[in-house]
Amino acid sequence: MSTSRRDFLATSFAALASAALTRPGLTRVLLRPGQEPAFTPIRRGVGYFTMRGGTIGYLVNNDGVVVVDTQFPDTAEAFLKGLATRSNGRPVDILLNTHHHGDHTGGNSVFRGVAKRVVAHEKAAEHLRNPPGGGQTPANQLFPDTTFSERWAADVGDERITARYYGRAHTSGDAVITFERANVVHMGDLMFHQRHPVVDRAAGATIRNWMRVLERTVQDHDADTVYIFGHANTGLPVVGGRAELQRFRDYFEALLTFVETQVRAGRSREEILATPGPLPGFEAYGPFGQPNPRSALVCAYEEVVEGLA
């Protein structure tokens, strides 16, 4: 991994930005205006951008430009301005959306006339047009024109980009984006680094399958793979290796075990969902509900009760 610790610390403040969802009930998020745009290269022309919202991935090589996710309109403009200095003003050949949430797709409209093609999983595209849970689609949204059900791939210069769908997890439409030759993977919100995740039950989320998605992702990549995370806790990097994915998978297992223990002990739904936290063994994640809503705890409770029924 070529990115230095100094680069991590210089950009990790942007990980405070949480998932600004189109669903009103999940918009209690921590977003700081005025954060500085930061481009961090990884290798072979692949890097990531942080400012406000979910981490943007990018590829710039001699033959093309690829972008993964778009944050918000203002940050997307800042990103494109900085990208132009790295790509000599070339248009974006492919824009990929990892999923439909607003802090990853809110800047799509800024790519209108800039991106030649927009790619997403078919369920993510559906959620963009009809947000689950009563949200509203931005009037000027730029929607995917290319969708896939399980796998999509394209060559841009000497780089091979692959998008895989492993099933329901954070939503029912999350894609894992791999830059094959660079061996860099953009996880979108399938990866929250040491912070409680948003679990969008209305959009088809499932914690149990999310665990399997993380396991399969690790299996399909090697020990040298660099993963770009959607979000990270304060002061932590938004990139890492398989150990971070495995730790996140263990967090979900511990969460389900904790909730099941509480249910079997006779605690009510209200008592369990009011648990302040932190989760034993995962104290670094902080109290439940900070900075994200308690959607992980809610989903864990519902899945445990369903499993015991």
Disulfide bonds with the S-S distance in Angstrom:
none
